[in-house]
Amino acid sequence: MIKEVLIVEGRSDVARIRASHIDVDMITTDGFNLRPATLEQIRCAYEKRGIIILTDPDGAGERIRTYLSERFPKAKHAFIPRKDAIANNDLGVEQASAEAIRAALSKTRCAVYEPQETFTMQDMLAARLNGAADAADRRAAAGAVLGIGYGNAKQFLKRLNHYGVTRQEWERAIAELDEVNDSERS
Protein backbone atom coordinates (compact mmCIF):
# COMPACT_ATOMS: atom_id res chain seq x y z
CA MET A 1 0.00 0.00 0.00
CA ILE A 2 1.18 3.50 -0.82
CA LYS A 3 1.64 5.50 2.39
CA GLU A 4 0.54 8.85 0.95
CA VAL A 5 -3.02 9.69 -0.07
CA LEU A 6 -3.44 10.11 -3.83
CA ILE A 7 -5.25 13.27 -4.97
CA VAL A 8 -7.08 12.80 -8.29
CA GLU A 9 -9.67 14.79 -10.17
CA GLY A 10 -12.70 12.53 -10.31
CA ARG A 11 -14.48 9.24 -9.70
CA SER A 12 -13.44 7.88 -13.10
CA ASP A 13 -9.80 8.32 -12.06
CA VAL A 14 -10.49 6.44 -8.82
CA ALA A 15 -12.17 3.60 -10.73
CA ARG A 16 -9.24 3.33 -13.17
CA ILE A 17 -6.66 3.25 -10.39
CA ARG A 18 -8.67 0.65 -8.44
CA ALA A 19 -8.99 -1.44 -11.63
CA SER A 20 -5.20 -1.23 -11.93
CA HIS A 21 -4.90 -3.02 -8.56
CA ILE A 22 -2.99 -0.20 -6.92
CA ASP A 23 -3.52 -0.17 -3.16
CA VAL A 24 -3.85 3.50 -2.24
CA ASP A 25 -6.32 5.77 -0.49
CA MET A 26 -7.65 8.54 -2.71
CA ILE A 27 -9.40 11.89 -2.47
CA THR A 28 -11.14 13.43 -5.49
CA THR A 29 -11.13 17.15 -6.19
CA ASP A 30 -14.22 16.91 -8.44
CA GLY A 31 -12.32 18.86 -11.07
CA PHE A 32 -11.59 22.42 -10.00
CA ASN A 33 -14.65 22.34 -7.74
CA LEU A 34 -12.51 22.28 -4.60
CA ARG A 35 -15.08 22.66 -1.82
CA PRO A 36 -13.91 23.72 1.65
CA ALA A 37 -14.71 20.23 3.01
CA THR A 38 -12.54 18.65 0.29
CA LEU A 39 -9.65 21.04 1.00
CA GLU A 40 -9.94 20.21 4.71
CA GLN A 41 -9.86 16.48 3.91
CA ILE A 42 -6.75 17.02 1.74
CA ARG A 43 -5.14 19.13 4.50
CA CYS A 44 -5.66 16.37 7.07
CA ALA A 45 -4.18 13.76 4.72
CA TYR A 46 -1.26 16.09 3.91
CA GLU A 47 -0.43 16.60 7.58
CA LYS A 48 -0.87 12.97 8.67
CA ARG A 49 0.32 10.87 5.75
CA GLY A 50 1.44 13.13 2.93
CA ILE A 51 -0.21 13.48 -0.46
CA ILE A 52 0.66 12.69 -4.06
CA ILE A 53 -1.01 14.87 -6.67
CA LEU A 54 -1.92 12.98 -9.86
CA THR A 55 -3.98 15.17 -12.19
CA ASP A 56 -4.80 14.91 -15.87
CA PRO A 57 -2.00 16.04 -18.22
CA ASP A 58 -4.07 18.95 -19.57
CA GLY A 59 -4.58 22.63 -18.79
CA ALA A 60 -7.27 22.05 -16.17
CA GLY A 61 -5.16 19.37 -14.47
CA GLU A 62 -2.17 21.70 -14.35
CA ARG A 63 -4.29 24.49 -12.82
CA ILE A 64 -5.51 22.10 -10.11
CA ARG A 65 -1.93 20.89 -9.49
CA THR A 66 -0.66 24.48 -9.21
CA TYR A 67 -3.44 25.48 -6.84
CA LEU A 68 -2.87 22.47 -4.58
CA SER A 69 0.93 22.90 -4.73
CA GLU A 70 0.60 26.45 -3.42
CA ARG A 71 -1.55 25.27 -0.50
CA PHE A 72 0.46 22.11 0.18
CA PRO A 73 4.09 22.85 -0.73
CA LYS A 74 5.49 19.51 0.51
CA ALA A 75 3.10 17.51 -1.67
CA LYS A 76 4.60 14.91 -3.95
CA HIS A 77 3.78 14.86 -7.65
CA ALA A 78 3.21 12.10 -10.16
CA PHE A 79 2.80 12.77 -13.89
CA ILE A 80 1.34 10.56 -16.60
CA PRO A 81 2.70 11.57 -20.03
CA ARG A 82 0.02 12.85 -22.42
CA LYS A 83 0.78 10.07 -24.92
CA ASP A 84 -0.03 7.48 -22.22
CA ALA A 85 -3.25 9.20 -21.10
CA ILE A 86 -5.12 9.39 -24.42
CA ALA A 87 -7.83 6.94 -25.45
CA ASN A 88 -11.37 7.09 -26.79
CA ASN A 89 -10.82 10.70 -27.95
CA ASP A 90 -10.29 11.71 -24.33
CA LEU A 91 -7.29 12.73 -22.24
CA GLY A 92 -6.96 11.90 -18.58
CA VAL A 93 -5.85 9.59 -15.82
CA GLU A 94 -8.96 7.47 -16.44
CA GLN A 95 -7.68 6.75 -19.97
CA ALA A 96 -4.21 5.61 -18.87
CA SER A 97 -3.16 1.97 -18.72
CA ALA A 98 -2.34 0.29 -15.42
CA GLU A 99 1.32 0.25 -16.50
CA ALA A 100 1.32 4.01 -17.18
CA ILE A 101 -0.23 4.74 -13.79
CA ARG A 102 2.25 2.48 -12.00
CA ALA A 103 5.15 4.06 -13.90
CA ALA A 104 3.98 7.57 -12.95
CA LEU A 105 3.66 6.59 -9.28
CA SER A 106 7.09 4.96 -9.33
CA LYS A 107 8.61 8.28 -10.47
CA THR A 108 6.89 10.40 -7.82
CA ARG A 109 8.81 13.58 -7.04
CA CYS A 110 8.64 16.17 -4.32
CA ALA A 111 9.11 19.86 -4.96
CA VAL A 112 12.21 21.17 -3.22
CA TYR A 113 11.87 24.15 -0.90
CA GLU A 114 15.22 25.53 -1.89
CA PRO A 115 15.39 24.76 -5.57
CA GLN A 116 18.81 24.21 -7.02
CA GLU A 117 19.84 26.09 -10.11
CA THR A 118 21.42 22.96 -11.51
CA PHE A 119 19.99 23.46 -14.99
CA THR A 120 19.90 26.53 -17.20
CA MET A 121 18.32 27.46 -20.49
CA GLN A 122 21.71 26.65 -22.05
CA ASP A 123 21.21 23.01 -20.99
CA MET A 124 17.78 23.08 -22.60
CA LEU A 125 19.19 24.48 -25.85
CA ALA A 126 22.10 22.02 -25.93
CA ALA A 127 19.68 19.09 -25.47
CA ARG A 128 17.36 20.49 -28.20
CA LEU A 129 14.54 20.90 -25.65
CA ASN A 130 14.17 24.53 -26.66
CA GLY A 131 14.79 26.32 -29.91
CA ALA A 132 14.58 23.21 -32.11
CA ALA A 133 11.76 22.16 -34.42
CA ASP A 134 11.12 19.02 -32.37
CA ALA A 135 11.70 20.67 -28.96
CA ALA A 136 8.13 20.16 -27.69
CA ASP A 137 8.22 16.46 -28.56
CA ARG A 138 11.64 16.07 -26.94
CA ARG A 139 10.43 17.86 -23.77
CA ALA A 140 7.42 15.53 -23.63
CA ALA A 141 9.67 12.48 -23.99
CA ALA A 142 12.24 13.77 -21.48
CA GLY A 143 9.46 14.64 -19.02
CA ALA A 144 8.13 11.09 -19.30
CA VAL A 145 11.57 9.58 -18.67
CA LEU A 146 12.30 11.92 -15.73
CA GLY A 147 8.79 11.73 -14.27
CA ILE A 148 8.22 15.49 -14.29
CA GLY A 149 5.55 15.75 -16.98
CA TYR A 150 5.31 18.02 -19.99
CA GLY A 151 5.74 21.77 -19.91
CA ASN A 152 6.78 24.63 -22.13
CA ALA A 153 10.50 25.42 -21.96
CA LYS A 154 10.21 27.78 -19.01
CA GLN A 155 7.97 25.40 -17.00
CA PHE A 156 10.17 22.44 -17.85
CA LEU A 157 13.31 24.23 -16.66
CA LYS A 158 11.54 25.17 -13.42
CA ARG A 159 10.51 21.54 -12.87
CA LEU A 160 14.06 20.32 -13.52
CA ASN A 161 15.33 22.62 -10.78
CA HIS A 162 12.40 22.27 -8.36
CA TYR A 163 11.85 18.51 -8.45
CA GLY A 164 15.39 17.50 -7.60
CA VAL A 165 16.43 16.08 -10.96
CA THR A 166 20.12 15.23 -10.81
CA ARG A 167 22.67 15.88 -13.53
CA GLN A 168 23.13 12.09 -13.85
CA GLU A 169 19.37 11.53 -14.38
CA TRP A 170 19.38 14.36 -16.94
CA GLU A 171 22.29 12.88 -18.89
CA ARG A 172 20.67 9.41 -18.95
CA ALA A 173 17.35 10.87 -20.14
CA ILE A 174 18.96 12.93 -22.93
CA ALA A 175 21.09 9.93 -24.00
CA GLU A 176 17.91 7.83 -24.14
CA LEU A 177 16.19 10.47 -26.31
CA ASP A 178 19.18 10.65 -28.62
CA GLU A 179 19.30 6.84 -28.96
CA VAL A 180 15.64 6.76 -29.94
CA ASN A 181 16.18 9.55 -32.47
CA ASP A 182 19.23 7.80 -33.94
CA SER A 183 17.35 4.48 -34.29
CA GLU A 184 14.39 6.25 -35.95
CA ARG A 185 16.71 7.82 -38.53
CA SER A 186 18.33 4.47 -39.37
ABEGO torsion letter per residue (X at the ends): XBABBBBBABAAAAAAAAAAGBBBBBBBAGEABBBAAAAAAAAAAAAAAEBBBBBBBBAAAAAAAAAAAAABAABBBBBBBAAAABBGGBBEAAABBAAAAAAAAAABBBBBABBBBABBAAAAAAAGABGBAAAAAAAAAAAAAAGAEBBBAAAAAAAAAAAGBBAAAAAAAAAAAAAAAAAAAX
